[in-house]
Amino acid sequence: MSMQIDLTRLETAETASAFDGPVEAGSDIDAQYRHASALMQGDKTLTIDLSDRSLLSEIPPGIESCYNLVSLNLAGTGVFDLRVLSSLPRIERLNLWGTRVSDLSPLRNLRSLRWISLGATDIETCEALADLPHLEVLDLSHTQVGSVDCLSSNLRLRELILRGTRVQSVDRLSTLRDLMLLDLGGTPVTDTSALRGLKSLSWVNKGPI
């Protein structure tokens, strides 16, 4: 059985982008930073999309003034340092797919996070995400994460994507009563019997990547 995983369902009109005219991914680094800086409109900014700016290795200065930011897309950039995000407590949606991020500790206090993609990053643990009270969708695919035991208290989690990780057991996820989708493709997990009591869990993939 196959199913296309929709990681965009939580996007709302409230987080729709108000900015047009993205630069091409191959543009020079100065142009990419200039374009990024143009998106920083202080507390009026709700959404910033910097995806596929491969030359961006740092989150551009000025983002800390975007106090009301709710959606940030850094997918496909070279960003690795997330410390500036600790000053943006209203972020709900964060896309870090394919970045060089390895340290998630700056995300510990982002209590509004509902959706986060960490696929194809350099992370080895997701402990910094434990207890985030509103987290609903989490993508850890194709990372070196070896345990998700720490997620047992993320009680609002609905979709968890572990495809291509090193996770060996999901027994501790039996507390996640709202979990609807679990992708274990390409993981060492062989036993999911501990999850039989999860009435909302309607789709589990244990096949190859």
C-alpha positions as a Markdown table, in Angstrom:
| # | Residue | x | y | z |
|---|---|---|---|---|
| 1 | Met | 0.0 | 0.0 | 0.0 |
| 2 | Ser | 1.4 | 3.4 | -0.9 |
| 3 | Met | 0.3 | 6.8 | 0.1 |
| 4 | Gln | 1.6 | 10.3 | -0.7 |
| 5 | Ile | 2.6 | 12.0 | 2.4 |
| 6 | Asp | 1.2 | 15.6 | 2.5 |
| 7 | Leu | 3.4 | 17.8 | 4.6 |
| 8 | Thr | 1.5 | 21.0 | 3.7 |
| 9 | Arg | -1.9 | 20.4 | 5.2 |
| 10 | Leu | -1.3 | 22.7 | 8.2 |
| 11 | Glu | -0.6 | 25.7 | 6.1 |
| 12 | Thr | -3.3 | 28.4 | 6.6 |
| 13 | Ala | -4.2 | 31.6 | 5.0 |
| 14 | Glu | -2.7 | 33.3 | 8.0 |
| 15 | Thr | 0.8 | 32.0 | 6.9 |
| 16 | Ala | 0.4 | 32.6 | 3.2 |
| 17 | Ser | 3.4 | 34.4 | 1.7 |
| 18 | Ala | 3.1 | 38.1 | 0.8 |
| 19 | Phe | 6.4 | 38.2 | -1.0 |
| 20 | Asp | 7.1 | 37.7 | -4.7 |
| 21 | Gly | 10.1 | 37.6 | -7.0 |
| 22 | Pro | 12.4 | 34.9 | -5.7 |
| 23 | Val | 15.9 | 34.8 | -7.0 |
| 24 | Glu | 17.2 | 31.7 | -8.8 |
| 25 | Ala | 19.0 | 29.1 | -6.8 |
| 26 | Gly | 22.2 | 29.7 | -8.8 |
| 27 | Ser | 22.4 | 33.4 | -8.2 |
| 28 | Asp | 25.5 | 34.8 | -6.6 |
| 29 | Ile | 25.6 | 34.9 | -2.8 |
| 30 | Asp | 25.3 | 38.7 | -2.5 |
| 31 | Ala | 22.1 | 38.6 | -4.5 |
| 32 | Gln | 20.7 | 35.9 | -2.4 |
| 33 | Tyr | 21.4 | 37.8 | 0.9 |
| 34 | Arg | 20.0 | 41.0 | -0.6 |
| 35 | His | 16.8 | 39.2 | -1.5 |
| 36 | Ala | 16.6 | 37.6 | 1.9 |
| 37 | Ser | 17.1 | 40.9 | 3.7 |
| 38 | Ala | 14.3 | 42.5 | 1.6 |
| 39 | Leu | 11.8 | 40.0 | 3.2 |
| 40 | Met | 12.5 | 41.2 | 6.7 |
| 41 | Gln | 9.7 | 43.6 | 7.5 |
| 42 | Gly | 9.8 | 43.5 | 11.3 |
| 43 | Asp | 6.7 | 42.5 | 13.1 |
| 44 | Lys | 4.6 | 42.8 | 9.9 |
| 45 | Thr | 6.3 | 39.7 | 8.5 |
| 46 | Leu | 4.4 | 36.4 | 8.9 |
| 47 | Thr | 6.0 | 34.2 | 6.3 |
| 48 | Ile | 9.6 | 34.0 | 4.9 |
| 49 | Asp | 10.5 | 31.6 | 2.1 |
| 50 | Leu | 14.3 | 31.3 | 1.5 |
| 51 | Ser | 14.2 | 27.8 | 0.1 |
| 52 | Asp | 16.8 | 26.6 | -2.4 |
| 53 | Arg | 19.1 | 29.5 | -1.8 |
| 54 | Ser | 22.0 | 27.1 | -1.7 |
| 55 | Leu | 24.6 | 29.7 | -1.1 |
| 56 | Leu | 22.9 | 30.9 | 2.1 |
| 57 | Ser | 25.0 | 29.5 | 5.0 |
| 58 | Glu | 23.5 | 31.7 | 7.7 |
| 59 | Ile | 20.0 | 32.9 | 8.6 |
| 60 | Pro | 20.1 | 36.6 | 7.3 |
| 61 | Pro | 20.4 | 39.3 | 9.9 |
| 62 | Gly | 17.2 | 41.1 | 10.7 |
| 63 | Ile | 15.1 | 38.1 | 11.1 |
| 64 | Glu | 15.1 | 38.5 | 14.9 |
| 65 | Ser | 13.0 | 41.6 | 14.4 |
| 66 | Cys | 10.2 | 39.5 | 12.8 |
| 67 | Tyr | 8.6 | 38.8 | 16.1 |
| 68 | Asn | 5.3 | 37.7 | 14.6 |
| 69 | Leu | 6.8 | 35.3 | 12.1 |
| 70 | Val | 4.8 | 32.0 | 11.9 |
| 71 | Ser | 6.3 | 30.3 | 8.9 |
| 72 | Leu | 10.0 | 30.0 | 7.8 |
| 73 | Asn | 11.2 | 27.9 | 4.9 |
| 74 | Leu | 15.0 | 27.3 | 4.8 |
| 75 | Ala | 14.9 | 24.0 | 2.8 |
| 76 | Gly | 17.8 | 23.5 | 0.5 |
| 77 | Thr | 20.0 | 26.2 | 2.0 |
| 78 | Gly | 23.4 | 25.7 | 3.7 |
| 79 | Val | 22.1 | 27.0 | 7.1 |
| 80 | Phe | 23.5 | 25.1 | 10.1 |
| 81 | Asp | 23.1 | 27.6 | 13.1 |
| 82 | Leu | 19.6 | 28.0 | 14.4 |
| 83 | Arg | 20.4 | 30.1 | 17.5 |
| 84 | Val | 18.7 | 33.2 | 16.2 |
| 85 | Leu | 15.3 | 31.3 | 16.0 |
| 86 | Ser | 15.1 | 31.2 | 19.8 |
| 87 | Ser | 14.0 | 34.8 | 19.7 |
| 88 | Leu | 11.0 | 33.9 | 17.5 |
| 89 | Pro | 8.5 | 32.2 | 19.8 |
| 90 | Arg | 5.5 | 32.4 | 17.5 |
| 91 | Ile | 6.9 | 30.2 | 14.7 |
| 92 | Glu | 4.4 | 27.4 | 13.9 |
| 93 | Arg | 5.9 | 26.0 | 10.7 |
| 94 | Leu | 9.6 | 25.4 | 10.1 |
| 95 | Asn | 11.1 | 23.7 | 7.0 |
| 96 | Leu | 14.8 | 22.7 | 7.4 |
| 97 | Trp | 14.9 | 19.9 | 4.9 |
| 98 | Gly | 18.3 | 19.3 | 3.4 |
| 99 | Thr | 20.1 | 21.9 | 5.5 |
| 100 | Arg | 23.3 | 21.3 | 7.5 |
| 101 | Val | 21.6 | 21.6 | 10.8 |
| 102 | Ser | 22.9 | 19.2 | 13.6 |
| 103 | Asp | 22.0 | 21.1 | 16.8 |
| 104 | Leu | 18.3 | 21.4 | 17.6 |
| 105 | Ser | 18.7 | 22.9 | 21.1 |
| 106 | Pro | 17.7 | 26.4 | 19.9 |
| 107 | Leu | 14.2 | 25.0 | 19.2 |
| 108 | Arg | 13.5 | 23.9 | 22.7 |
| 109 | Asn | 11.5 | 27.0 | 23.6 |
| 110 | Leu | 9.6 | 27.4 | 20.3 |
| 111 | Arg | 6.4 | 26.3 | 22.1 |
| 112 | Ser | 4.2 | 27.3 | 19.1 |
| 113 | Leu | 5.7 | 24.8 | 16.7 |
| 114 | Arg | 3.1 | 22.6 | 15.0 |
| 115 | Trp | 5.0 | 21.4 | 11.8 |
| 116 | Ile | 8.7 | 20.8 | 11.3 |
| 117 | Ser | 10.7 | 19.1 | 8.6 |
| 118 | Leu | 14.2 | 18.0 | 9.5 |
| 119 | Gly | 14.6 | 15.5 | 6.7 |
| 120 | Ala | 18.1 | 15.0 | 5.2 |
| 121 | Thr | 19.8 | 17.1 | 7.9 |
| 122 | Asp | 22.8 | 16.2 | 10.0 |
| 123 | Ile | 20.8 | 15.6 | 13.3 |
| 124 | Glu | 21.4 | 12.4 | 15.3 |
| 125 | Thr | 18.9 | 13.1 | 18.1 |
| 126 | Cys | 15.5 | 14.8 | 18.4 |
| 127 | Glu | 15.5 | 15.2 | 22.2 |
| 128 | Ala | 15.2 | 19.0 | 21.9 |
| 129 | Leu | 11.7 | 18.6 | 20.4 |
| 130 | Ala | 10.4 | 16.6 | 23.4 |
| 131 | Asp | 7.4 | 18.2 | 25.2 |
| 132 | Leu | 6.7 | 20.8 | 22.5 |
| 133 | Pro | 3.0 | 21.1 | 23.3 |
| 134 | His | 1.5 | 21.8 | 19.9 |
| 135 | Leu | 3.7 | 19.7 | 17.6 |
| 136 | Glu | 1.5 | 17.8 | 15.1 |
| 137 | Val | 3.7 | 16.9 | 12.1 |
| 138 | Leu | 7.4 | 15.9 | 12.4 |
| 139 | Asp | 9.6 | 14.7 | 9.5 |
| 140 | Leu | 12.9 | 13.1 | 10.6 |
| 141 | Ser | 13.4 | 11.1 | 7.4 |
| 142 | His | 16.9 | 10.3 | 6.1 |
| 143 | Thr | 18.7 | 11.4 | 9.2 |
| 144 | Gln | 20.9 | 9.5 | 11.7 |
| 145 | Val | 18.3 | 9.7 | 14.5 |
| 146 | Gly | 18.4 | 6.3 | 16.3 |
| 147 | Ser | 15.7 | 6.8 | 18.9 |
| 148 | Val | 12.3 | 8.5 | 19.2 |
| 149 | Asp | 11.6 | 7.5 | 22.8 |
| 150 | Cys | 11.8 | 11.2 | 23.7 |
| 151 | Leu | 8.7 | 11.9 | 21.7 |
| 152 | Ser | 6.4 | 9.9 | 24.0 |
| 153 | Ser | 5.2 | 13.1 | 25.6 |
| 154 | Asn | 4.4 | 15.0 | 22.4 |
| 155 | Leu | 0.8 | 14.1 | 22.8 |
| 156 | Arg | -0.6 | 16.1 | 19.9 |
| 157 | Leu | 1.7 | 14.4 | 17.3 |
| 158 | Arg | -0.4 | 13.2 | 14.3 |
| 159 | Glu | 2.2 | 12.4 | 11.6 |
| 160 | Leu | 5.7 | 11.1 | 12.2 |
| 161 | Ile | 8.0 | 10.4 | 9.3 |
| 162 | Leu | 11.0 | 8.2 | 10.2 |
| 163 | Arg | 11.8 | 6.9 | 6.7 |
| 164 | Gly | 15.4 | 6.0 | 6.3 |
| 165 | Thr | 16.4 | 6.6 | 9.9 |
| 166 | Arg | 18.2 | 4.3 | 12.3 |
| 167 | Val | 15.2 | 4.0 | 14.7 |
| 168 | Gln | 14.9 | 0.4 | 15.9 |
| 169 | Ser | 11.9 | 0.6 | 18.3 |
| 170 | Val | 8.7 | 2.6 | 18.4 |
| 171 | Asp | 7.3 | 1.0 | 21.6 |
| 172 | Arg | 7.4 | 4.3 | 23.5 |
| 173 | Leu | 5.1 | 5.9 | 21.0 |
| 174 | Ser | 2.2 | 4.0 | 22.4 |
| 175 | Thr | 1.3 | 7.1 | 24.4 |
| 176 | Leu | 0.5 | 9.1 | 21.2 |
| 177 | Arg | -3.3 | 8.7 | 21.1 |
| 178 | Asp | -3.6 | 11.2 | 18.2 |
| 179 | Leu | -1.1 | 9.6 | 15.9 |
| 180 | Met | -2.6 | 8.9 | 12.5 |
| 181 | Leu | 0.4 | 8.3 | 10.2 |
| 182 | Leu | 3.7 | 6.6 | 10.9 |
| 183 | Asp | 6.3 | 6.1 | 8.1 |
| 184 | Leu | 8.9 | 3.5 | 9.0 |
| 185 | Gly | 10.1 | 2.7 | 5.5 |
| 186 | Gly | 13.7 | 1.6 | 5.4 |
| 187 | Thr | 14.2 | 1.5 | 9.2 |
| 188 | Pro | 15.3 | -1.5 | 11.3 |
| 189 | Val | 11.9 | -1.5 | 13.0 |
| 190 | Thr | 10.2 | -5.0 | 12.8 |
| 191 | Asp | 7.7 | -4.9 | 15.7 |
| 192 | Thr | 4.9 | -2.4 | 16.0 |
| 193 | Ser | 2.7 | -4.4 | 18.2 |
| 194 | Ala | 3.0 | -1.9 | 21.0 |
| 195 | Leu | 1.0 | 0.6 | 18.9 |
| 196 | Arg | -2.1 | -1.7 | 18.5 |
| 197 | Gly | -4.0 | 0.4 | 21.0 |
| 198 | Leu | -3.7 | 3.6 | 19.0 |
| 199 | Lys | -7.2 | 3.9 | 17.5 |
| 200 | Ser | -6.3 | 6.9 | 15.4 |
| 201 | Leu | -3.4 | 5.2 | 13.7 |
| 202 | Ser | -4.7 | 4.5 | 10.2 |
| 203 | Trp | -1.5 | 4.2 | 8.1 |
| 204 | Val | 1.8 | 2.6 | 9.0 |
| 205 | Asn | 4.5 | 2.0 | 6.4 |
| 206 | Lys | 7.2 | -0.6 | 7.1 |
| 207 | Gly | 8.3 | -1.2 | 3.6 |
| 208 | Pro | 11.6 | -0.3 | 1.9 |
| 209 | Ile | 12.6 | 3.2 | 1.2 |
